[in-house]
Amino acid sequence: MPKMKTNRGAAKRIRKTGSGKLRRMRANKSHILTKKSPKRKRRLRSATLVSKADAKRLKRMLPYS
């Protein structure tokens, strides 16, 4: 059986935590920042966990992580 291929796009955006959950950065922090409040931009800096429904699909994309 050959090795499974990792989806490189997903691997660059998502990493696994110590407990096996998936972490991701939040969207909407790249441009048009003037109209967003400082509180909102501060919250977008922090990482968050991937939802359970998406995590099930992503585990197939990241077989060795």
Stockholm file with secondary structure:
# STOCKHOLM 1.0

chainA/1-65         MPKMKTNRGAAKRIRKTGSGKLRRMRANKSHILTKKSPKRKRRLRSATLVSKADAKRLKRMLPYS
#=GR chainA/1-65 SS CCCCCCCHHHHHHEEECTTSCEEEECSSCSSCCTTSCHHHHHHHHSEEECCHHHHHHHHHHCTTC
#=GC SS_cons        CCCCCCCHHHHHHEEECTTSCEEEECSSCSSCCTTSCHHHHHHHHSEEECCHHHHHHHHHHCTTC
//
